[in-house]
Amino acid sequence: MSLPTTFLGKPVTIRKCKIKRSLEDSEYPYFSDQGLKGEVKSIHRARRLGLPTPTLLHVDESDGALWQWSDEGPTLEQALCEGVGLKTEADISKTMSQLAELYARAHDGGFVLGVTSASDLQLKSSNGSPVLLSLKCAFNSIIPEDRGRDVFLLRRLLDDAEALACARRMEKKAGADSKGEEEGNKSGEKETKGDEAEVENEKEKEGEKEGEGNTLPPVTGLFEKFLEVYRKKSRQWSATFNKYAEVNQRLTRKEAKAKVTSA
């Protein structure tokens, strides 16, 4: 997807983009790919609003690529699933608060972000604040329904990331349990041989590993934490929430009908 290099001693990411605007239908037709020039305009608009994005260095129109300085840190998906940078529940709450402030600033400035994936949001390794890696579906709008769709899209994104994080942690827990059983069987064999010192040593290591695995905080209620701060930070939260409720109801009914017809 991207080729790492350096510019002025700093790491650079070369990201491929669609040269022309995408017109085909998608799961979220209101958030279509704006193409290379559209994303460049969105990056400049975001930076004028004070939204964190990687610094744009060069636009290669012939190859359809953006050269940007890359920040250090995991994506939101990696942070939630693997606990990178989010070690406690307070860290998760802080990140959701910063994300809510980011969306509130964008919406109050007449800018809809259209973030469709948790991998499009990066968390700075220094302070855990979110950075917008991709704005390919962003556009200017002061219409409340567009802001409502943007909030709905973020809710889907956070729900998917939350489900994926829980599934990954269950897999790790199951793997750790099976590994513990195997090590328990091995230690039992060693105990019969009288090697008590080695058995105690392995038990200590196993306890340390279990302690490391249990340090990951629970990933629940992400969207609720986002809404709580967004309501305080956005001047237009009331109209946005009303339209979000309408969009949520309409798309939920549409999905239910689609499931019935497919069945």
N, C-alpha and C positions, 0 to 999 in steps of 0.2 A: 504493500500500500504506500509506504513512504520510504525514501532513501536518506539516511542520515549523512550529514557532512558538516563543515564548519565555515563560519564567516566572521572575520575579525576575532578569531579565537573563541567564538561562542557556537554551540551546537545549532544546526539548522535542520528543519524538516522540510522536505519537498513533497507536497501533497497534491495528488492528481485530482482534477475536477472535470466535470462535464463542460465542454466548451460552449454548448448551446443550452438554452433553457429547456427543461424537461416538460413535455406536455402530456405524457401518457398518464392514465389513471393510476392511482396508488391507493394504499390503505387510508391515507389522509390526503385527499385531493387538494385541500386548501393549502397544503404545505408542500408544493412541488419544488424540485431543484431549480434554482434561479440561474444556474450556469456560472461560468467563470467571472464574467463582468459583474453579474448581479451579486455574487459573493464578495467581490472586492469592494463594491459600493457599501454592502452591509458591514464589512469590517471597518471601513472608515466611519460609517454612521455610529457603530458601536463604540469606537474609540472617542468620538466626539461627545458621546453621552457618559464617558468615564467607565465603560464596561471593560473588564479585563479580557483581552484577546492577545495571542502571540503577535509580536511586531512583524508586519508585512515588509519584506525586503525586496522582492522581485516578483513580477507576474510574467510568466512565459505563455503567451497566447497561442503560439504555434503548437506547443506540447500540452497545453491545458494544465499548467502546474503553478502552484503558489509556493514561493520560498518564504519561510517564516522562522524567526528565532523560536526555538522550542524551550519551554520551561521544564524544570525537573519536577517530577511528581507522577503519581498513578492516575489513571482515569477513575471516574466515579464508580464504574463497574468493578474495577480491580480493588478499589478501596473497600467497597461494601462486601465483596465476595471473599477477599483474602485478608481483610483487616489492615491493609497497608495504609498507614497514616491515620487511621481511625481506630485507636486502641481502646477508647472508652465510649460510653453512651453520651458523655458530655461532648466529645469530639464530633459525634454524629449530629447532635443537636446544633452545635456551632456551625457545622457545614450547611445544614438545612436552613439555618438563619441567614447565612451569607448568600445562599442561593435565592432565598426569598427576597432579600434586599436587591440582588442583581435583577431579578424579574420585575420588581416594583419600579426600579429606576428605568428599565427599558420600556415598560408599559406606560409610565407617566411621561416618557419622552416620545411617545408615538411610534414605538418600535416593537415588533413582534419577533421573537427569537426563533420559533419553529425548531427547537432541539428535538430530534427524533430518537436519539440513542444515548444511553449512559456513557458510551465510549466517546461521545462528542464533548463531554465535560471532563476537565482535568482538575485535580486538586494540587495546589502548589505544595511542594515538600516542606517549605519554610513555615507556612502558617495554615495550610489546609484550605485556603480560600479557593473557590471554583474559578476556572478559566474556560472561556468559550473556544473550543478548538475548531468547530465548524459552524458556519452561518449560512450554509448553502440554501436553507429553506426560510431564511429571515426576510422580512419585508417591512416597509413603513405602513403604519395604520393607526388611526385613532378610533376605529370602530370597536365598541365594547364586545361584540360577538367574536371578533378576531382575537382579542385578548382572552376571552373565555375558551376559545379553541386551544390557544397556547397553553393555558393552565390545564385543560383536559389532557393535552398531549404530554405534559410533564407528569401528570398523575399516572398515566399509563406507563411512562418510562420508569417512574419510581416504584410502581407496583411490580413491574417485570424484574427490576433490579433486586427488589426485596425478596421475591419468590426465588430468583436464581441464587441469591446469597444464602437463603435458608436451605435450599437443596444442596448447595456445595458444602455447607457446614454439616448437614446430615450425612453426606457421603464421607467426609473426613472423620466424623465421629464413628461411623460404621467401620471404616478402615482401621481406626485406632483400636476399636473394641476387638476386631478379629486379630489384629497384631498382638494385642495384650494377651489374648487366649493362647496364641502360639508361644509367646515368650513365657507365659505361665507354665505351659507344658514342658518347655525346655528347662525352666528353673526347677520344676519338680524332678526331672531326670537328674539334674546336677545335685539336688539335695540328697538323692539316694546314693550318689557317689561320694558325698561328704564334703563337697566344695562349697562350704557355707559363705566364705568371703566373697567369692565371685557372684553368688546368688544375691547377696545383700547389695553389692555394687550395681548389679543390673536392675534391682528393684528401685534404687535411688534414681538411676537414669530414667527409668520408666515413669516415676513420679514427676520428674522434671518435665518430661515431654507432655504428660497429661496436664500439668499446670500451664504450660505454654498454650496448649490447645483450648483451655478454658478461659483464656484472657480475652477472646473475641467478644465484643459486646453484642447484645441482641439487636437485630435489624428489623424493627417494627415501627409502624406509625410514622413513616417518613413524610408522607403527604400531609398528615395532620400537623406535624411540626412546621412544615413549609407554610401552610395556610395561616397558622397562628401569627407568624411574623409578617407575612405578606399583608394581612389585614391591617397591621399597625403602620407599615411602611408605605403602602400605596395610597395615593390620594383618590384613586378611582376604583378602589377595591369593591365597593358596593355594586356598581354596574357590571364589573367584571365577574363577580360571583353569581349575579343573577343570570348572566348569559352562559356562564360555565354550567350552571344547573340545567339550563335548557339544552345545551349541547350534549351534556352527559345523558340526559333522559332520551333525547332523540337518537343518539348513536347506540345507546344500549338497546332500545327497541329495534333498531335496524339490525343489530347483530343477532338479537333473539329471533327475528323473522328469518334471517339468513340461515341460522342453525336449523329451524323448523323445516324450511324448504329443502335444505341439503339432506336432512334425515329422511 
